[in-house]
Amino acid sequence: MLIGVPKEIKNHEYRVGLVPSSVRELVANGHQVFVQHDAGSGIGFHDIAYEQAGATILQTAAEIFQVADMIVKVKEPQKEECKMLRENQVLFTYLHLAPAPELAKLLQESGCVAIAYETVTNKSGGLPLLAPMSEVAGRMSIQAGATSLEITQGGSGILLGGVPGVAPAKVVVLGGGVVGTNAVRVAMGMGARVVVIDKSLERLNLLDLQFGSKIMTVYSTTDAIERHAATADLIIGAVLIPGGSAPRLIRREMLHTMRPGSVMVDVSIDQGGCFETSHPTTHQKPTYIVDGVVHYCVSNMPGAVPRTSTFALNNVTLPYVLALANLGYEKALRQDPHLLNGLNICRGKLTHKAVANALQDEYTPAEGMIGH
């Protein structure tokens, strides 16, 4: 198979779809890999490293899209990239289509086969290709929140861990999944008082066993969220409905009850955000203030630590890239129902139910699109 790796063009996105060691693995399996000039330079992998791994360097994205049977990316394709996709070309990347009807429409019009990292599942019902970026984003959320609490950033001027004789900040984590667990770990390590709110008693049990009395676990109700938000210095939005839009847990009117200069970090922003006042921001201008509350809503948080993120992502995506290349996408999807759950769009049809529901569009079962 001919595999293409374009340079990411989203604002301040330095990650890359394949590192040289992944390229070498694909070449060893008999595939040809084409990498755009400088695609990996943001994380210290220059063209020579890819050439030594067996890749062919092409100068432009247009050349990559023209030659490749499969495009391997990190972030969702931008408008100009969508126009370069063609019928039956496989796109393997993060898509986050639920809050992006225009992107979904462009992908449908291209006729491509779009497989989303974030909806591929595993035997235990987890999301193995989303997990490493959720780990990174969860840990980064506390760093970002701690910085945003500084007075120069519009925050209330509170040090997350406090000092002897001065109380630490109160951190409220909405959601106890992978993002939430990693946020809890870092917040606790920095000395903050941590409250985690989740609607799953099983998750709360696991967090209690993991962290013990160092955190407070709270069952999620509207009353509990309102009560803890009102006294929080930092709120982390870490809720996820696979493929679907994130629920809005913090409503606009709740901001008036919160402390001036408090901070909300919306890690769920890729799926539309879990705060009513959230809208996507960039690393260039990561925050804005609504009713005295600082909002951090960067839609590609792990892009700020691209080297760590790229290696973590390649560790989990490479087996799937190999399967798609070795078997062809139809056979690979037929043989692996968990990979099939990653199929969001196939030749103009929406093939993931949660995505179709979020976009209020017609759903076509994925099984019917890949033959027998």
Salt bridges, closest charged atoms under 4 A:
GLU8 OE1 - LYS73 NZ 2.88
GLU13 OE2 - ARG15 NE 2.77
ASP38 OD2 - HIS37 NE2 3.46
ASP47 OD2 - HIS37 ND1 2.54
GLU76 OE2 - LYS10 NZ 2.71
GLU76 OE1 - LYS75 NZ 3.49
GLU81 OE2 - LYS73 NZ 3.41
ASP223 OD2 - ARG227 NE 3.53
GLU226 OE2 - ARG251 NH2 2.74
ASP233 OD1 - ARG259 NH1 2.97
GLU253 OE2 - ARG251 NE 2.88
ASP270 OD1 - LYS75 NZ 3.60
ASP270 OD2 - HIS96 NE2 3.64
ASP291 OD2 - ARG252 NE 2.82
ASP291 OD2 - HIS256 NE2 3.62
